[in-house]
Amino acid sequence: MRKKVITRWALDGKRVPANTPGAIAIKEVIGWVQKVDGKEILLGKVKETAKTVLAEKLQAHQLRKHGVAPAIVGHRAKLPEAFGRYIDYQTAKGVTANYIQTTKTRLDRVAEFNGWTRLDQIDGAGVEAFLADAAKKDRKYTSTRFGRVTQNLHRATWRAFGRWLERTNQVLTSPMRALEIHRSDSDSRLKRRPYTAEEAAALLQHVPYLGRRSKMEGPHRAALYAVALASGFRLAECAQLRPESLVWLDGLPFVELPSGATKNRREALQPIPTSLVEVLRPVMDTTSPGEFLFPLQAKTAKTEAARSVRRDLAEIRKRLVDPAPGFLETNPGGQLDFHSFRSTYATMLASTVSSATLGKLARHSNVQTTQQHYVRIGQKLLHGAVEDAIGGQVWFSPGSPDQRKMVKSSETELTKLKAAVLAFKGAANPEEISDFVRFLRETFGANLAQGQGEESTQ
C-alpha cells in the first residue's frame, strides 16, 4: 500500500496545462492505493480507513477466486443511491418528515464538502474535517458556525448511517466506527442536574402568574412543565400530545404516543399520576380533538420553549425572598433546563422503584439484557410506581406565589420548618398544612422530631 501523489500546475490560483509559462507545480496526495487482482485501487486518504478497505477488497478477491460471491455487493455503489435507500429505510420506520429532512441535509452537506460520490470513499476523518471547518469563524462551507451540540448531531447521524451500511451487508465494517461523540466535563452546556423538590414546587407554583412566552400563557406553560416532570417526556414528545393521547386502562390514566412521536421510535404507553390529569384538564378543555395541547410544532418553537424555562427560572428567582445560592439556577452540580425535568423524573423514581421498573418507565434502549428480554412488568405496577413517587408531590397543590415564598434561613432546621409553614399557612386548610409539614420533614431529614413539626403548625 502506497500513497498516490499527482502533480497539478496552477497559475493565479487556476489550473493550467503543465507547459504554461509561469505555472507552479503543486503536488496533491490523492490517497492510499494498492493493486488487487492486477488493478490499482484507491482506498482512501486516511491510512487506517485504507487498511480496512484493503482487507475487504482482498477478502472479496479470495472469495471470487473460489467461486463464492462476496456478501458485500454495494461497496462501490454510488453514494446518492445509498443515501436514498437509507432515507427509504428511515421513512419505513415511521419517523417524522422533519427528521428525514434533517438526516438528509447532514449526509448531503458532508458528502459534498469532501467530494464523496461512492461508498468506498466515506470515512470518519472526512466527517471530522467538515465539522472542523464548520466550527471556524472564517468557515467556507456553512452559513452558521457549528457548536458542540450541532457537531455531535452530525456525528450521530453518520454513525447511524455507518451501522446501517454494516447491518445491511453493504460494507464489512462501518467506516464510521472511529467517529466518536465529543464530550467534555468542563463544558457547562453538557452538565445537567435534576430539580430539587423545592425548586420543582417553586417553579410550578410561580409560573402561572408570569407573562406570555412561546405563545403560551403562564398556566399553559406550567401545565407543560408538569407533564414533563410527571411523565419523563422529552420536549419533542410533549409537542406531540393531543387530547386523545390521554387514555384510561382499568380506571388508571396513561398517556399514549405513536412510534413516530418518540425518540426510540417505539410506541409509548406512559403511566401518569392522577393529580396530573387535573392539572391538564383546563388545557384539554380548550383544545379541540386532533389538535396539539402545546404550540410546539413550528420550526423554532421547541427552541423558544427551552429558552422560556431559563427565563422563567430567572424571573422566579428574582421574586423569591433571599433565595439560597444556586437555587433555581446553574450551580456546580450542573445547569437547569427543560431536559432537567426528565432527569428529575428518573432521579425521584430511582429512590422508590427497582432498576427494572425504572428502565421501563424511562424508555431507554440501554437497559440490561435481562431486564429488556425477561422482566415483564404489568401496567398496574408501573402506574403505582408513578403515583407513589410523583403524584403525591406538593407541586400540584394550588396557591399564590406571594403566599408560598421560599424563605432562606441560616439557623436551625426547626426554624426553616416554621418559616416555610408560616409562608404556606395563609393559602391552605389545616389538612394541606399537615401534608406540607410532612413533605418538609422528609425533605430536611429524619432528625426533625414529630413534636417540633406539630408545634410549627399551630
N, C-alpha and C positions, 0 to 999 in steps of 0.2 A: 504494500500500500504506500503510495507516494502522493505528494502534493502536486497538483497541476497548476502551473503558473503560465499565464499568457501575457503578451506584451501588446499594449494598445498605444496608439500615437494620438496626441492631442495638441491643439493649437488654440489658444484663447479659450480654454475650457470646453472646446468642441472636438469630437472625434474626427480624425482626418486620416488619409492614406499614409503609409509609412514613409513614402518618398517626398512628403510635403516639406518644403523649406521651412526651417524654424520649428518643426514639430518636436514635441518632447515625448520620449518613451516612458510609458507608465506600466509597471508590472502589476498584474492583478491576480490574486490567488482565487482560482475557480473552486477548488475544494480537493478533497482526497479522492484518488482514483485507484482502481485495481482491475486487472484483467481477469475475467471469469469466462471460461469456455471460449477463449480467444478474443473476447470483446472487452474493450476498456469501458468500465462503468464508473460514472460519477456517484460517489457515495455520500457526499455532504461536506459542509465546511467545518463542522466540529468533529474532532478526531474520535471521541467516544461514540458519537452517533454513527460515524462512518464505520466503526468496528462492528456495531450492532447490525447495520445494513449489510455489511460484507458477510457476516455469519449467516444471515437469512439467504443471501444470494447463493452462497456456497452450499447450504443445505438444500435449497431448491434445485441446484445443479446436480447434486448427488442423487436426489430423488428421480430426476428425469433420466439420469444415466441407467437407473434400474427399472425404468418403465413405470414409475409411480408419479402421478400428477401431484405437485405440491398443493398443500391446503391454501397457501396464500395465493389468491387469484387477483387481488386488486391492488398490489403494492405499487404498480406503475400506473394505476388509474389516474385519470385527470382529477385534480383536487376539487374543482367546482362540482363535478359529479358526485364525489364523496360527500361534500357539504350537503348536496341536495338529498342524498339518501339519509344522512344524519337528521336533517330537518324533517324529513318524512317520518323517521322513527320517533322523533320528539312529538310531532303532531299526533301520531297514533297513540301516544301515551296520554293525550288529553291535556297537554299543557296550554297555557293561555297564549293568545296571539302576541301579546306584549313580550312574553318570554321567548317565543320563537324569533321575533324581530331582533331582540337584544342579542340572542345567541348568534344569529346570522351576521349581525354587524360586527361582533367581536371576532368571529372567524375570518370574515372577509377583510377587515382592516389590517390584521396581522399578516395574512397571506399576501395582500397587495404590497405592504411595506417591504416584505422580504422577497417579493417576486416569485413566490411559490406557485407552481402550476400542476405538480404531481405529488402523489402521496410520499414518494421516497425522498422528497426534499424537506419535508417538515421536521423540525426538531425544537427542543425546548430553548436552545440558545437563540433561535430566531425570535421566539416569543419574548424572551428577556431583552433582546436588542430593541424590539419595538417599544416595550414598556420603558426602557431606559431613555429612549428618545422622547416619549410622551411625557416623561416626568421633568424634562428640561424647560427652562424658561424660554430658550430660543429653539423650541421644538419646530420641526419642519412638516410634520405629517398631520397632527391632530390640532383642532382649533382650541381645545381646552387642555389645561395641564392636568395630568392624572395624579391623584393622590394615592395613598397606600391602599385604601379600600378598593378603588376602581382597578388598580393594578391586580390585586388579588382576585377580583371578579373575573378578569380576563384569564388569569392563570387557571382558575377553577373551570372555566368554560373549555379551555384547551385540554386540560387534564381529562375532563369528562369525554371529550371527543376522542382522545387517545385511547381511553379504556374501551369505548365503543368499537373502535377500529380493531383492537385486540380481541374483544369478545366475539366479533363477527368474522374473525379469521381474515381480515384484510391486511393485517401485519402480524408478525410473530409476537412481537412485544411492543407495547405502546412507546412511541418516540417521545412521549411527554412524561415518562416516569421520573426523570430527574428534575422536573419542574415542581418546585416547592412553593407552598403558600408562605409568604413572609410575615412573620410575627415578631413583635418586639415588646418586651415588658415595659420598656421606657416610653412607649407611645401611649399617651393617656386616652387616645381615642379607642384603643383596643382593650382598655381595662374598664370593666363594668361591675357594679356592685348591686345587690338587691336593696330594695327599700326596707327600712326597719318598720315595725308595726306602727310606731308613732308617726313616721314620715308618710306611710300609706294613709293613715287616718287623717292627717292634716291636709294632704293633697285632695282626697275625695270630699272632704267636708268644706274646703275653701273654694275649689274650682267652680262650683255652681254659681258663685257670687262674682266671678270675674267676667270680663268682657268677651266679645265675639272674636274668635280666632279660627283660622282654617275652615271658614264657612260654617262654623258650629258655635252656638252659644255655650255659656258655661255649663249648664246642666247636661247638654248634649255631649260635651267633651268629658264630663265626669262619668257619664254612662259608658263612653268608650274606654276610659281608663279602668273602670270597674270590671268591664268584660275582660280586658287583658289581664288584670290581676287575678280574677277568679276562674279563668279558663286556661290561661297559659298560651292563648292565641298570639301569634305574631301580628304586626301591624297589617301586613298584606292579607292575612287571613281574616282579621277583623273587617277589612274592607269588603269582604265577600258575604257578609252576614245579611240576611233578609228576614222579614217577619216569619216566614215559613221555615227558617233554619231551626227555630225552637220546636222541639218535639218532646212528647211525654211518653215514657215507657213505664208501665206499672205504676203510674202516678208520680214518676220522678222526672225532673227536667233534664234534657240533654240538648246540646247544640250539634247539628249535623252539617257537615261541609262536604261537597263533592271532591273527587280526586284532583280536579283541575284547580281547586282553590287552596290546596295545602302545599307546603314546601316539599314534603316527601312524595307527593303525587299519589297519595292513598286516601281513600275516603276516611273521614274522621267523625266519630260519634263521641263527643266530649261531654262528660257529666259536669254540671254546674250546680252550685248551691242554690237552694230555693230562694234565698234572700236576693240573689242577683236578678231573678225574674221580676221582682217588684221594682228594682232599680231600672230595668229595661222597659217596664210597662209604659211609661209616658212616651218613650221614643217609638215603641211599636204601635201605639195607638195613633200616632201621627204619620206613620209610614204605610203607604199602600202595599198590598200584596205584590210581590215581584220586584219591588224597589229595594235599594240598599238602605240599611239602617244608618250608615255613616257615609258622608260625601267624600269618599277617598279614592274615587275611580279616575280622576284626572291625572295627567302625567306627573304633575308636580305636587299633587295633593298629599301623598304619603310623606314627602319631604317636609311640607308645611306642617303636617300633623306632628312629625317628630320634633320640629322646632318649637311647636306650641307647648310641648311638655316642658322643655327647658325654660321657656318664658313664663309658664305658669308656676314652675318651681321658684324662679327668681322673684316673681311678684308676691307669692305667698310668704316667702321668707321675709320680705320687707314688712309684711303686715303683722308678723309674729312679735311677741313681746320678748325681746332679748334672746333670740334663738341661740342654741349651742353651736359652737364652731363645727362646720361640716354637716349641719342639719339641713336636709333638702338641697344639698349642693355637692359638687365634687370634693372628695376628701382623699386621704391616702389609700383608702380602700377601693377607690375607683369612681367613675362618673355615674350619674343617674341619667337615664334617658328612657325612651319608650320600651326598648327591649329589656330594661331592668324590671319591668312588670313580669316578664316571663321568668327571669331569674328569681324574683320574689316568690312566684308561684311554686317553682321547683324547690326552693330553699325551705319554705314552710311545710311542704308535703314531706320532704326528706326526714323531718323530725318526727313524723307520725305514721308513715307508711313504710312498707318493705321496699327494697330496691326493685323488685319485680313490678310492684304496683306503680312506683314512681316512673319507671321506664315506660310503662304502658300509658300513663297519663301524659308524660312529656312528649310522646310520639317521636322518639329518637330512633334512628336506624342502627346505632352502635351499641345496643344493649347486648349483654352476654348471650351467647348462642342458646344456652339452656333456657333463659328467660324468653327468648324470641320463639323457640320452637316447641317448648314443652310446658311452659307455665300457661295456664288458662285461667283468666280472672273474669268473673262474672260482672255484668253491668251494675248490679246492685252493690257489690263490694266497691267498685270504682266510685259510684256515686256517694256511698257512705264515707269514703276517704275524703272526697272533696267537701262534703257537707261538714264533717268534723273539723277539717283543717282550715277551710276558707269561710264557710257560711256563717260561723258564729262570731266573726270578727266585728269590731266596733265600726269598721269602715262604712257599713251600710246603714248606720243609725243617723236619723236626720238631726239637723241642728244648725245654728248660725255660727259663722266664723268668729264673730265677736264674743260669743258665749263659749267657744271652745278653743281659746288661745292656748298655745303650748307655752308653758312658763318654765324658764330655766332657773335652777336653784343650785347653789354650790354647797348647801347644807346637807342634812341627813336625808336618807331615803324616805323617812316618815314625813319630812317637810315637803318633799317633792310630791308625795302622795296627797297630802292635804291640799296643796296648791292646785293640783290637777283636778281633784274632786270639786273644789270650790268653783273652778272655772267651768266645770261641767254641770254643776247643780242647777244653775238658773234655767237650763234648757231641757231638763229631763225630770221624769217622775221618780219616786224612790226605787222602783224596780230597776229602771235603767241605771240609776246611780250604783246600785249594788253590782250590776253586771260590769260597770265601768271600773269599780274598785277591784273586782276580781281580775279584770283584764290587766290593770296596773300592777296588782300584786304579782301576777305571773310574769309581767314584763320586767319589774325591778328586782325580782328574785324572791326565793322562798323564805328569806330571813325576815320578811315582814311578818310581825305577829298578827294573829287573827284579830285580837282585841284592838290593836292600833288601827287596822283598816276600818273596823266598825266605828271607832270614835271619830274617824275622819268624815264619816257620812252624816254625823249628827247635825 
